[in-house]
Amino acid sequence: MPQASVIVVGNEKGGAGKSTIAIHTAVALMHAGAKVAVLDLDLRQQTMGRFFANRRQWLDANGATAPLPMEHLVSSQGPELARAPEAEVVARFQAAFDACSEAADFLLIDTPGADTAVSRVAHGLADLIVTPMNDSFVDFDMLGVVDPVSLELVRHSLYSETVWDSRKVRAAKDRKMIDWVVLRNRLAPTEARNRKRLDERVEALSRKVGFRIGPGLRDRVIYRELFPFGLTIADLSPSIRPVAMSLQHVAARQELRAVMSALGIQGLDGEMMAAE
């Protein structure tokens, strides 16, 4: 049977915007006409799981229609699984993965901001790894190490090692290279010396370990405003409008379109989808 394309959103640092990117990617794919399954492996926080629970409730309460993903039971068992042994968590995830990948076009996996056994397994199953990072050397430290005097790139760091290992194992097993995209989230609106330094180090690391660089999402109020309803900027329409519209929402939609384009996803406005 054909299997779903697997997108893993990962970064071992918390607060980088993983769940925000995962949510928007899943919704964008659904609006492009794809069958999407989601698995939330952040077992304690369950941000993505809570978002889609909010979505179902809001749509039901307002008599509105919007695409919904397939959610495996494991996504609602986070608190219970968080207390289970590692081997059980991995086994439960693998069963959920097998079921979802046979039923969907895309399987979207949100991972925790920590190194866990189940997160490493998920990375090894990815076709595409999406890593959001904030516009800061604090976030870059999880990807690469810089010299404290010269700020020159010294070597790749912890999370890059995880992805590197996943790619080697996948290439040896399936002769397939995992694509990796780093999204620059919450970019400062003005050019600054620190921004330029960071840009240069990210570019250097991308050449060293082999990831693509794409635009991320700015820290806009609209993204936070829509979360309690389980909605994204891609959902807004004449029949779905829980907040007042403004020109900022148009800019946010363009921003989301640019992010999805970097990931190879088209179709936010009903065009044919093209994603790999």
N, C-alpha and C positions, 0 to 999 in steps of 0.2 A: 504494500500500500504506500502511496506517496505520503511523505511526512511533512509536517508544518515547517516553515522557516522559523528558526528560533532566534529571538532577539533577547539578549541579556543586558539589563541596565545595571552596571556595577561600578563601585568605587569603595574602597575600604574605609574611606573617611565619611563620617556623618555630616549632614548639612550641605552636601554638594548639589542637591536638587535631583537626586535619583528618582524619587517617587513622582515628582512633578513631570520629569521627562517621560517616565514610564506611562503615566496616565495619559499625557497628551499624545504619545506615540500610539497607544492602543486605540484611543478615540479617533485619531486621524486615519488609522488603518480601517476602522469600521466604517467611517464616512466614505472611504474610498471603495467600499463594497466587499472588503475581505471578511472572512470568518476568523475571529480573533479569540484565542483562549488566553487567560491571564493566570499567573501563579505568583503569589506574594510570599517570598521567602524571608521577609523581615518579620519573623514570627511573633515578636513582642509588640512592635509598633503597628504593623498591619495598615499602613497608610493607604496603599492602593486598594486593599480589600474594603476598607471603610469608605473610600471614595465611591466604589461601585455599589456598595450597599446604599449609600446616600442617593445615588443616581436612580436606583430602582424605586426608592420610596418617593422621591420628588416627582418622578414621571407618573407614578400611580396616583399621587395626591392631586396632580394638576391635569390629569387626563391627557398628557403629552406623550409623544412618541419620539424615541431616539434609539440608535443602535446600542445593543448590550452585548458584552462579551460572554463567552462560556467560562464559567468559574468552577474549578474542581473543588470538592469538599475540603481538600487539604488547605485551601485558602481561608477557610473559616475555622480551622483548628489550630490557629497560631499559638495561643496561650498554652494549650495542652501539649503541643509538639515542642514548644520551647523548653519544657521540663523533661522531655524524653531523651534517652540515650542517642548519641550521634548516629549510630548504625540504624536505629529505627527511623530517625528523621530522614536520612538519606533514602532508605527503602520506601518510605511513604512518598517522598518526592519523586522517586523514579517511577513508581506506579502511576502517580498523577501525570507525570511527564509523558509516559507512554500513552495514556488514555487521551490526553489533550492533543498530542502531536498527530494522532491518527484522525482526529475530528476537525481540526482547524487548518486554515491556510497559514496563520501566523500564531506562534506561541510567544507571549511577552512575559518575561520573568523579571520581577523586581527583587534585588538582593539587598541584604543588610549592610550597614556601614561598618563591617567587621569581617575578619577572616574566619569563616566557618566551613565545616566539612561540606555541607550541602551547597554553599555558595561556590566552592571550588568545583564540585561536580557539575553544577549548572553552567559554569564558565566553559567547562570542557565539552558541553553539548551545544554550544552556541554556534550559529552561523554568523551572527553579528553581535559584537560587544559594543555597547554605548556607554561611554564614561563621561558624565558631566563633571566639570571642575569649575570652581569659582575663580574670579580674577584676582588670584592671590598666591604668593609664594607658600603660604600655609597649605593650600590645597595642592600646589605643585609638588610639595615634599613627598606626597604619597606616590607620585609618579617618578620623580627624579631627584637626585641629590646634587646640590650645587656647592661649590667652594665658598666658605663664608667670607673670604677676603676678596676674591676676584669675581664671585658669582658665576663663574664658568661651570658648565655642566660637568659633573664628575662621573656619574654612573646612573643607571636606572634604579628605582627604589622598589618598595615592597609590593605594591599593587601591580606594577609593571612586570615584576617577576612572576606573579600569579598568572597574568595573561600570557606571558611568554611560555610558561610551562604548559598551559592549556593548549596553546597553538602547536607546540611540539608534539604533544600526545595526540591531538586530533590529526595532525599531518601524517604521523606514523600509522595511525589506525585507519583513517579513511582517505588519506591522500588529499585532504581538503584543508585549505588555509582559512582560518577564522578572520573575518574582516573586523577591524577595530577603529572606531571613531571616537575622538575626544571632542566634546562640545564645551566651548568656552562660555559658561553661564555667568550672568549678572555682570557683564562687562561695564567698566566705568564709562560714563557718557563722554568724557573728555580724554584726550591723549595726555599721558603723563609719563615721566621718566621710568617709574616703576613698571608701568604697563608695557613700555617698550622692552625693558629688560626681560620681563616675563615672556613676552611674545617670542623673543629670540631664543630663550631656553626651551620653550614648548616646541618651536620649529626644530631645534637641534635634537631634542629627544625623539620627535616624530621620525626623523631620519634614522636615528639609532635603533629604535625598537619597532618601527614600522606601523604607526597609526596615522589615520587621516584626521585632519582638524576641521571642525565645523562650527558654525555659530550656535550659541545657546539661547536661552531665554533671559531677558532682563528681569529685574525684581519689580514687576508691575503689580499694582493693586488688583487688577482684574483677575489675575490667576488665583489670588487668595480669596477674592470675593466669590468666585464661582465654586470653590471647593466644597462648601457645605451643602450645595445642591447636587453635587456629583456631576457637574457640567464643566466643559471647557469652552474656550473661545470659538472652537470649531462647531459647537452645538447651537450657538445663538442664531435665531431665525425669527421671523414674525410671530411664530407660535411659541417659541422658547426664548423668553427675554426676562429673566428674574431680576436683572439690574438695569438701570438706565444706560443707554448707549451713548458713546462719545467718539470723537476722532481717535482717542487713545486706543479704543477697541479695534479700530481699523489697523492701527500700527501694530497692535499685538497679533492680529491675524496674519499680517505680512511676516512678522517675526516667526510665528509658528510655521508658516509655509516654508521659510528659509531653512529652519531646523529639519523639517521633514524632507526637504529636497536634499540636504546633506546626507540623510540616511537612505536616500533612494526611494522615498515614498511620495507619490503624486496622487492627486485626486481629492483634495480638500473641498473643491467646488464642483465635484461630480464628474471630473474627467476620469479617463482610464487610469488605473493604478499601474505603476511600474516600480516594483521593489524586488530586491534580491537578498 
